[in-house]
Amino acid sequence: MKQDTAAKTLRVAVDVGGTFTDVCIFDELDQSTRVAKVPSTPHDPMEAVVAGVRSAGVDLSAVTLFSHGTTVATNALITRRFPAAAMVCSEGFRDILEIRDGTKDELWDSYVDVGAPYIKRRNRYEVPERINYVGSIVTALDEDKARDIARILRRKGVLTVAVCFMNSYVNDTHERRMRDILIEEIPGVTVSTSSEILPEIFEYDRASTTVANAVLAPLVSGYVNRLEGSLRADGYDGDLLLLHSGGGSMTPAMVDRYPARLAASGIAAGAIAVADIASRCGYPNAIGLDMGGTSSDISLVYDGEIRTTKRWQVEYGFPICFPSIEVLTIGAGGGSLAWIDEAGSLRNGPQSAGAAPGPACYRRGGTEPTNTDANLVLGRLGESLIGGELTLDADAAREAVRAGIAERLDLDVDTAASNIIQVANANMADAVRLLSIRRGYDPRDFVLVVCGGAGALHGAALAKELSIPTVVVPAHPGITSAQGCLLVNIRHDLSAMFQHTASDVDPAELESEFALLEKEGLARLRHEGVDEDRMRIDRSISMRYAGQWRSLTVTADDQDGFLDRAVELFHEEHERDYSFRRDDVAVEIYQIGVRAIGETPKPRFLHQDASDAPVPSPLSVRQVYFDEVGGRVSTPVFDRDELIAGNSIDGPAIIDQLDSTTVIPPSTTAVVDEWGNIRIHIHQEQQ
């Protein structure tokens, strides 16, 4: 990260979505922000990244930081287009990937099961070895058998291997030796050992995470190295920062070791931006809705902190246990298809027209109605997007809605289009309830921050459904995820098992275990070129009541008495999450963790003083359908670039801009704040 920044004033962030690739350019010189959007290129995402940077006219030699949120890892897990991979496990544990944890996504459907493991059974090999639960060697590694396996893999052309031995989290001697043998026998092989990837108890979670890391390694490393080479060829001489699932970033040097951390790269960026926007607006609690072309990502910020999780999955049954920002993703985007099920009911998503062929109005071959088509029919969208780069065909949209929905339900086209949007909004409202009400949070205590290209189209209606009083539409909602990439630090999460009763722990022993993790965390930051004065270490402890299985993670400091404070914090968190605490029950430490952070410079966004200048004249007036009035009304259309802080607009109104369209329904008021956000206030009678 050390470079000459004397003549460098630009920070660039690129986020690849299912439909569009977004570019956000922040100029430190005048604190200005500009954006660009180009269609995504699913066959090779790098093409859209390079095209987006070039279309924005960015001189890469003037760029001091380039940050990237990528869907390469996510898409690979979804499509299962993996390179030849193998797994080496302890004798007797070959079928752990099929046995899993015994759960099902569709609990009551005996005909539906999880997908096949990422590595087929014929490519999983057993080697005699055994280490017991305290780390003692019971059966030494059979090195002759290990070499035989390595030679078989070399003949089969396998270049990436997951090594998952029983109890390796407490003693990694056999896994390290197996890795050495594989490297000796197979030139160019990539080896992921479970003791390095996830040194934790629970065999299946550790194996699943290690396998995901192994199958992604060649794909992600190849993509990152190609992109880094392309940027350097065009003049960028800094580090390429890749956003990872935990809400931090890492350089290509660490991506080579932990590619699975990028499996939720893009969706984490939006949540980070939501937290920053809400904080600047003075809201400690926020629900984020990032609605793009294919899906909607919903996140929650409480008391300034983004909710995180340690167990998540791209595909059910295959957990990835790296820390991740908790984001609930549903198939509700601009390209989500409206369809009629076998019972004659209207459905919306999760199927999507995607970037190709896209909605019917794109005139790229799509014929089925989508949310974008419905919004165009209702007049909420204009007939062009991305500043005129994409022209929309209103007639094609009407025909898709008519043939696909209206005729089949005996409705007029406007009513059918309105129903399509209402079903999409209901799906998103249900998802918000799962992430808030189900966890004990009242949506009425939150602000709704809407982003993505389609979020501002639906935000006010969703807030009304959930009784949320205020909606915040960022200055550039369509590129919010890209903006989030500019706000992250380099970050590494490390953990170690430490199972003891809290009251019996030797503080010196606990401090020694923390010191080992901190040493590794600092080593990783130095490997990535982070200056010493920008390094920071945060501690955490996972605890549970004696007899419990699940644990809660609380923060810890490095001062005297930190364990007693952590125990009290655990009691408080347990009461908040589960509505009870047990001070009379012993508290067990389950695991300890550290977060190694390398702080990166953050952009300072332009602040404007509110003005009493009148609202500029609208660009046009068009007939827009609103459910509140049951028909079309004359609605002014404003150019967002002409609005300034202090402007107030009563609904109904439409606000157009390059990367999004904002709908201001009747009985709402939109105010432009000092940060350039539009705050939509839902009138009391509408809640």
Disulfide bonds with the S-S distance in Angstrom:
none
